[in-house]
């Protein structure tokens, strides 16, 4: 059984010094949830710091509050009485930030992934929430007055995890909370510009190479492509520059499941899964040690060869889709 958000809030109200930890390979919801909760806790009179044990893509840093998030090394001497993880379905997702926990469980976890493993002392997880940032907003609206900076960074997570309000998880709560945050000063245009309008010429060249690797199967319902270390190096790109590419594969007409294989560094493969309407790609990701949502999931595999992983994952996806299509 998961705990209620009221139980989470009661625990946070008792805290004095809080550490908020997000997951590696940070996306907009992760970054938003860490920064928003830190700002909320500080407004509540707590001492709070946020940590993500990975590089934050540069374009998110245009959003107020994101610069508050620190690295593991910056917080190695930080003393806290309450540790909180956000937007992470399992302990491994926080990466090297686990070192800051000194072997203890997080006191609180706040999440919305259906594959959550309840790895904290108090665990809130509701997969009906389109974003973890929605749960963070429910904590914030109960406890503090919002200013434009807090409203904007909180809206970041809601906007990005709903694909800027176009994914199937965009429900009435999403629109209600987004409207409230805009009323409180959030600038949705600035968020959209930062997240969606930052493509470089090198990234465009990488996209061209990626689509040259595109394959389709299952009558066009399954599509996949890859980005290798050589492709990234050749185009002077990093793994951060691959964000959003799997969505471009999913956008192809007729595709139900899209898969992008990203090799970085050599023989370390991250796999992103997306689906359009009925496939639960978290079931495929689970077979390879990953997880996530029905329409968006992922996994990472170390010490593997890219072609081998492509063959294994595509075989599993074909097997899944053959059954899922019959049940649709």
Order of alpha helices (4+ residues) and beta strands (2+ residues): alpha-beta-alpha-beta-beta-beta-beta-alpha-alpha-alpha-alpha-alpha-beta-beta-alpha-alpha-beta-beta-alpha-beta-beta-alpha
